[in-house]
Amino acid sequence: MSINSKAKLAENILELDKLEQAPTRNGYGEGVVEAGEKDPNVVVLCADLTESTRSEGFAKKFPERFVEIGVAEQNMASVAAGMAAMGKVPFISSYAMFSPGRNWEQIRTTICYNERHVIIAGAHAGVSVGPDGATHQAVEDIAITRPIANMTVIVPCDAIEARKATAAAAQLAGPVYLRFAREKTPVFTTADTPFEIGRAEVFWNGSPSLRSGRQSLDVAIVACGPLVHNALLAASVLEEEGIAVRVINNHTVKPMDEKTILSAAKDAGCIVTAEEHQVNGGMGSAVAEILARNHPVPMEFIGVQNRFGESGEPQELIRHFGMAPEHIIEAVRRVIKRKK
């Protein structure tokens, strides 16, 4: 086992039948209540999806600080910008297809241009939304939020990290986009697992016995969101084959931890990125930009390959779109071959 002891992950992280399963959106619901308890200026606005986005816990505990906007995402962003200007800390919650999808211009102009501290909580992101299909599966949301000036973009890997990210976002300055999944996924971090916005964490760091006598790893996998767990499953298989892997939980897509990414590229000489998002413009593209400027290495990109989503069962879709552990393993083999 090459789990990084400093990561303080859950026991049995490779045994799916022993891990708790919970949607990352649950962590948002818990985190926003925590933020509200710490700061009376925290308010929550929702676009007629209170239960689905897990905003209901805040609504029940702080009804005087909860606003049901209705099906009006553009208005929700603009109202939140005004509230932020008056000293409030607004969280706006909807499906990611609608916020930041439908209200992108209002987020850009009323929130980001004015540097307002508004947290955009985009739920039901990725193809694992399942039967709802392409119209509700946001696979472009990182690409549309990342280029906006002043925006911070965070993609938590599990429900516990989502809670930490939500509470931490309330303490930041400026606009923040938080990305959450609908489907239950493994909860493999703990309360003690380090989390800091802007700092990536090494969760797996190639067995020393494999690296004996060598100066570098074989490959580094940089992942975000629930696919971090798939990357760990892939690393465990690869290690049995004698391939030394580093797995990085790159939860903060912007601003990205360039130091950790560059260190991995220099140590491994090649990179695989994994995200439940279009490979064009997503987290992997941000990694590639860093490496192109500083230390180019061969790369492979796991994600949605220029397609729309489809209806199906969540894990069926993860495999159909090439994001399962076996697909990460295949990408690792390809990129190592290119390196050699």
C-alpha positions as CSV (number, residue, x, y, z in Angstrom):
1,M,0.0,0.0,0.0
2,S,1.3,3.4,-0.9
3,I,-1.3,5.6,0.7
4,N,0.4,8.8,1.9
5,S,0.2,8.7,5.7
6,K,0.2,12.5,5.8
7,A,-3.1,12.5,3.9
8,K,-4.9,10.8,6.9
9,L,-7.4,9.0,4.7
10,A,-10.1,6.6,5.8
11,E,-9.2,2.9,6.5
12,N,-9.9,0.4,3.8
13,I,-10.1,3.1,1.1
14,L,-9.8,0.5,-1.6
15,E,-12.7,-1.7,-0.3
16,L,-15.9,-0.2,-1.8
17,D,-18.1,-2.5,0.2
18,K,-16.7,-1.1,3.5
19,L,-16.7,2.6,2.6
20,E,-19.6,5.0,3.4
21,Q,-21.2,6.3,0.2
22,A,-22.7,9.8,0.1
23,P,-23.2,12.5,-2.6
24,T,-20.8,15.4,-2.4
25,R,-23.9,17.7,-2.4
26,N,-24.6,16.4,1.1
27,G,-21.3,17.9,2.2
28,Y,-22.5,21.3,0.8
29,G,-25.7,21.1,2.9
30,E,-23.7,20.4,6.1
31,G,-21.0,23.0,5.3
32,V,-23.4,25.8,4.6
33,V,-25.1,25.3,7.9
34,E,-21.7,25.3,9.6
35,A,-20.9,28.6,7.8
36,G,-24.2,30.0,8.9
37,E,-23.5,29.1,12.5
38,K,-20.2,30.9,12.4
39,D,-21.3,34.0,10.6
40,P,-24.7,35.7,10.9
41,N,-24.1,37.4,7.5
42,V,-24.3,34.1,5.6
43,V,-27.5,33.8,3.6
44,V,-28.6,31.1,1.1
45,L,-30.6,31.7,-2.1
46,C,-32.0,28.8,-4.1
47,A,-33.7,28.5,-7.5
48,D,-36.6,26.1,-6.6
49,L,-34.3,23.1,-5.9
50,T,-34.0,23.4,-2.1
51,E,-34.1,19.6,-1.4
52,S,-32.0,18.5,-4.4
53,T,-29.2,21.0,-3.7
54,R,-29.3,20.1,0.0
55,S,-30.1,23.8,0.9
56,E,-33.0,22.6,3.0
57,G,-31.0,22.2,6.2
58,F,-30.0,25.8,6.1
59,A,-33.6,26.9,5.3
60,K,-34.9,25.0,8.3
61,K,-32.3,26.2,10.7
62,F,-32.1,29.9,9.5
63,P,-35.4,30.6,7.8
64,E,-34.9,34.3,8.1
65,R,-31.7,34.0,6.1
66,F,-33.0,31.8,3.4
67,V,-34.6,33.1,0.1
68,E,-36.4,30.9,-2.3
69,I,-36.0,32.8,-5.6
70,G,-37.9,30.4,-7.8
71,V,-37.0,29.4,-11.3
72,A,-35.0,32.6,-11.9
73,E,-31.3,31.9,-11.9
74,Q,-30.3,35.1,-13.6
75,N,-32.2,37.1,-11.0
76,M,-30.7,35.0,-8.2
77,A,-27.1,35.9,-9.2
78,S,-27.9,39.6,-9.4
79,V,-29.8,39.6,-6.1
80,A,-26.9,37.9,-4.5
81,A,-24.4,40.4,-5.9
82,G,-26.5,43.2,-4.3
83,M,-26.6,41.4,-1.0
84,A,-22.9,40.9,-1.0
85,A,-22.4,44.6,-1.7
86,M,-24.3,45.3,1.5
87,G,-22.1,43.0,3.6
88,K,-23.9,39.7,3.4
89,V,-22.2,36.4,2.4
90,P,-24.6,34.8,-0.1
91,F,-24.5,31.2,-1.3
92,I,-26.6,30.6,-4.5
93,S,-27.6,27.1,-5.2
94,S,-29.1,25.3,-8.2
95,Y,-28.1,22.6,-10.7
96,A,-24.8,23.4,-12.3
97,M,-26.5,23.4,-15.8
98,F,-28.6,26.4,-14.6
99,S,-26.1,28.1,-12.3
100,P,-23.5,28.8,-13.6
101,G,-24.9,27.5,-16.9
102,R,-28.0,29.7,-17.4
103,N,-26.8,32.7,-15.5
104,W,-23.2,32.9,-16.6
105,E,-23.4,36.5,-17.8
106,Q,-24.9,37.7,-14.5
107,I,-22.2,35.8,-12.6
108,R,-19.6,37.4,-14.8
109,T,-20.8,40.9,-14.7
110,T,-22.7,41.5,-11.4
111,I,-20.6,39.2,-9.2
112,C,-17.1,38.7,-10.7
113,Y,-16.6,42.1,-12.4
114,N,-17.5,43.8,-9.1
115,E,-15.5,41.3,-7.0
116,R,-18.5,40.4,-4.9
117,H,-18.1,37.6,-2.3
118,V,-20.8,35.3,-3.6
119,I,-20.4,31.5,-3.5
120,I,-22.0,29.7,-6.5
121,A,-23.0,26.1,-5.5
122,G,-23.5,24.0,-8.7
123,A,-25.1,20.6,-7.9
124,H,-25.7,17.7,-10.2
125,A,-22.5,18.2,-12.2
126,G,-21.0,15.5,-14.4
127,V,-22.5,12.5,-16.3
128,S,-23.2,10.6,-13.0
129,V,-26.4,12.7,-12.7
130,G,-27.7,9.6,-14.4
131,P,-31.2,9.2,-16.0
132,D,-31.8,12.9,-16.2
133,G,-29.6,12.9,-19.3
134,A,-27.6,15.5,-21.3
135,T,-29.8,18.5,-20.5
136,H,-29.1,18.2,-16.8
137,Q,-25.5,16.8,-16.9
138,A,-23.1,19.8,-16.6
139,V,-19.8,18.8,-18.2
140,E,-18.8,22.3,-19.2
141,D,-19.1,24.2,-15.9
142,I,-15.4,24.3,-15.0
143,A,-14.6,25.6,-18.5
144,I,-17.0,28.5,-18.2
145,T,-16.2,29.5,-14.6
146,R,-12.4,29.1,-14.7
147,P,-11.7,31.9,-17.3
148,I,-13.7,34.5,-15.4
149,A,-11.4,37.0,-13.6
150,N,-11.5,36.9,-9.8
151,M,-13.2,33.5,-9.6
152,T,-12.0,30.6,-7.4
153,V,-13.1,27.1,-8.6
154,I,-13.2,24.1,-6.2
155,V,-14.2,20.5,-7.0
156,P,-14.4,18.5,-3.7
157,C,-13.5,14.7,-3.9
158,D,-16.1,13.5,-1.4
159,A,-18.8,14.6,1.0
160,I,-16.4,15.4,3.9
161,E,-14.2,17.5,1.7
162,A,-17.3,19.2,0.3
163,R,-18.3,20.2,3.8
164,K,-14.8,21.6,4.4
165,A,-14.7,23.4,1.1
166,T,-18.1,25.0,1.7
167,A,-17.2,26.3,5.1
168,A,-13.9,27.6,3.9
169,A,-15.4,29.3,0.9
170,A,-17.4,31.5,3.3
171,Q,-14.2,32.8,4.7
172,L,-12.6,33.8,1.3
173,A,-12.8,37.1,-0.4
174,G,-14.3,37.3,-3.9
175,P,-16.4,34.9,-6.0
176,V,-16.2,31.2,-5.6
177,Y,-17.6,28.3,-7.6
178,L,-18.2,25.0,-5.8
179,R,-19.0,21.9,-7.9
180,F,-21.0,19.0,-6.5
181,A,-22.2,15.6,-7.7
182,R,-25.7,14.1,-7.4
183,E,-24.8,10.4,-7.0
184,K,-23.5,8.7,-3.9
185,T,-19.7,8.2,-4.1
186,P,-17.1,6.8,-1.7
187,V,-16.3,8.9,1.4
188,F,-12.6,8.2,1.8
189,T,-11.3,11.4,3.5
190,T,-11.7,12.0,7.2
191,A,-12.1,15.0,9.5
192,D,-8.3,14.9,9.9
193,T,-7.5,14.9,6.1
194,P,-5.7,18.2,5.3
195,F,-7.7,20.6,3.2
196,E,-6.7,24.1,2.2
197,I,-8.1,26.1,-0.7
198,G,-5.3,26.4,-3.3
199,R,-3.2,23.5,-2.0
200,A,-3.3,20.1,-3.7
201,E,-2.8,17.0,-1.6
202,V,-0.8,13.9,-2.4
203,F,-3.0,10.9,-1.5
204,W,-0.8,8.1,-3.0
205,N,2.9,8.3,-3.4
206,G,4.5,5.3,-5.2
207,S,6.0,2.6,-3.1
208,P,9.6,3.2,-2.0
209,S,10.4,-0.4,-2.9
210,L,9.3,0.3,-6.5
211,R,11.4,3.5,-6.7
212,S,14.6,2.0,-5.2
213,G,17.5,3.1,-7.2
214,R,15.4,5.4,-9.3
215,Q,15.2,9.2,-9.2
216,S,11.6,9.5,-10.3
217,L,8.2,8.1,-10.3
218,D,6.7,6.3,-13.3
219,V,3.6,8.6,-13.6
220,A,1.5,11.1,-11.7
221,I,-2.3,11.1,-11.8
222,V,-3.9,14.5,-11.1
223,A,-7.6,14.2,-10.4
224,C,-10.5,16.2,-8.9
225,G,-13.9,15.4,-7.6
226,P,-15.1,11.8,-7.1
227,L,-12.7,10.5,-9.8
228,V,-9.9,10.9,-7.2
229,H,-11.1,7.6,-5.7
230,N,-11.0,6.0,-9.2
231,A,-7.5,7.2,-9.5
232,L,-6.6,5.5,-6.2
233,L,-8.1,2.3,-7.3
234,A,-6.1,2.5,-10.5
235,A,-2.9,3.2,-8.6
236,S,-3.4,0.1,-6.4
237,V,-3.6,-2.1,-9.6
238,L,-0.6,-0.4,-11.2
239,E,1.5,-0.7,-8.2
240,E,1.0,-4.5,-8.3
241,E,2.4,-4.4,-11.8
242,G,5.5,-2.6,-10.6
243,I,4.5,0.9,-11.7
244,A,5.1,3.7,-9.2
245,V,2.3,6.2,-9.1
246,R,1.6,9.5,-7.4
247,V,-2.1,10.4,-7.0
248,I,-2.8,14.1,-6.4
249,N,-6.2,15.4,-5.2
250,N,-6.3,18.6,-7.1
251,H,-9.5,20.0,-5.6
252,T,-8.7,23.7,-6.3
253,V,-8.8,24.1,-10.1
254,K,-8.3,27.9,-9.7
255,P,-6.0,29.1,-8.3
256,M,-4.1,25.8,-8.9
257,D,-1.2,24.6,-6.8
258,E,1.5,25.0,-9.4
259,K,4.3,23.9,-7.1
260,T,2.7,20.5,-6.5
261,I,1.8,20.0,-10.1
262,L,5.3,20.9,-11.3
263,S,7.0,18.7,-8.7
264,A,4.9,15.7,-9.9
265,A,5.8,16.4,-13.6
266,K,9.5,16.6,-12.8
267,D,9.5,13.5,-10.6
268,A,7.4,11.4,-12.9
269,G,8.0,12.7,-16.4
270,C,4.4,12.2,-17.5
271,I,0.9,13.1,-16.2
272,V,-2.6,11.7,-16.5
273,T,-5.5,14.0,-15.5
274,A,-8.9,12.7,-14.5
275,E,-12.1,14.7,-14.1
276,E,-15.9,14.2,-14.7
277,H,-16.0,17.0,-17.2
278,Q,-15.1,17.8,-20.8
279,V,-11.4,17.4,-21.3
280,N,-11.5,20.7,-23.3
281,G,-11.2,23.6,-20.9
282,G,-11.4,21.7,-17.7
283,M,-9.0,20.9,-14.9
284,G,-6.7,18.9,-17.2
285,S,-6.5,21.9,-19.5
286,A,-5.4,24.0,-16.5
287,V,-2.7,21.5,-15.7
288,A,-1.5,21.5,-19.3
289,E,-1.3,25.3,-19.3
290,I,1.0,25.2,-16.2
291,L,3.2,22.5,-17.7
292,A,3.4,24.2,-21.1
293,R,4.8,27.3,-19.5
294,N,7.2,25.6,-17.1
295,H,7.9,21.9,-17.8
296,P,6.2,20.2,-20.7
297,V,5.8,16.4,-20.3
298,P,3.6,13.8,-22.1
299,M,0.0,13.9,-20.9
300,E,-3.2,11.9,-21.2
301,F,-6.7,13.3,-20.4
302,I,-9.4,11.3,-18.7
303,G,-12.9,12.9,-19.0
304,V,-15.7,13.5,-21.4
305,Q,-14.3,13.5,-24.9
306,N,-16.2,16.2,-26.9
307,R,-19.6,14.6,-26.4
308,F,-22.9,15.4,-24.6
309,G,-24.1,13.2,-21.7
310,E,-26.6,10.4,-22.0
311,S,-29.3,8.8,-19.8
312,G,-28.2,5.8,-17.8
313,E,-27.2,4.5,-14.4
314,P,-24.4,6.6,-12.9
315,Q,-21.6,4.0,-12.8
316,E,-22.7,2.7,-16.2
317,L,-22.2,6.2,-17.6
318,I,-18.8,6.6,-15.9
319,R,-17.6,3.5,-17.7
320,H,-19.4,4.4,-20.9
321,F,-17.6,7.7,-21.0
322,G,-14.2,6.2,-20.2
323,M,-13.7,7.4,-16.6
324,A,-13.6,4.2,-14.7
325,P,-10.4,2.9,-13.0
326,E,-9.6,0.6,-15.9
327,H,-9.6,3.6,-18.3
328,I,-7.2,5.5,-16.0
329,I,-4.9,2.4,-16.0
330,E,-5.0,2.3,-19.8
331,A,-4.1,6.0,-20.0
332,V,-1.2,5.5,-17.6
333,R,0.2,2.7,-19.8
334,R,-0.2,4.9,-22.9
335,V,1.5,7.9,-21.4
336,I,4.4,5.9,-20.0
337,K,5.0,4.3,-23.4
338,R,5.1,7.8,-24.9
339,K,7.6,8.9,-22.3
340,K,9.9,6.1,-23.0
